[in-house]
Each structure stands twice: as structure tokens, then as C-alpha cells.
């Protein structure tokens, strides 16, 4: 752990998720229509969730692990983004 009490992996995951959301926002701004690609989006979402769960499960007591707070934050953020995108794509 670093001096702030967070595992390094938690910090990395938060930064990567933030960058991914900025990338998604830019893609949407420049015309990417996520609703036209439901299958790849669903597959990628499952892979992301599985990756985060595996990272948490196998990183106990490791410097590059992620904490339970981080996994909770990650799931909440991803679900919020999915909900927002779903609600705003209803025609």
C-alpha cells in the first residue's frame, strides 16, 4: 500500500476508468452510437466486470491489488454509466 492507505491497483483502476469514461464521452460527442453495437458492448462489459472481479480475488495482500471499496466503486460507476446510456437512448 502507498502512504495514503490505498492499494496501487485501486488507484490505477480508478484512473483507467476515468480515462475510459472520457473516451466514451468523446466518442459519443463525435457521433459514436453505442446503441448500434449492443453485442460488442455487452461482451466488453462482461469482460470488464470479470476482470475486475478476478483482479480483486487474486490480489489479496499484493501491492498492485484492489480493495473491496474499489470494486464497489467500479461496479457502481459502470452500472451508472450503463443506466444513463440506456435511459438516454430510449426513443
Phi, psi and omega in degrees: 000152177271183184294348182266358179087003178255146175287148181301322179298325178296319179293315180299314180298318179297318179294316180298317179295320177298315178295321178297320179291322176295318176299317178298316179299316179295319178299315178296318180300320183268016168105002177292126180254100183299332181291345178276355183229056185296320183294308178299324180294316179295318179296313180297321179297316177299318180295317179297312179299315179298317179299317179294317179297315179295318179302313180297314185296324186257011184244021179303130177060025177249145182300324182264022178282177174237147181270168180298325178299322181290320179294323176296316178298315183298313180297317180297314181296314181297316179295324178295317179296316178299315180298315180297314180296323178293313183294325182276349179266355179292131184255000000 
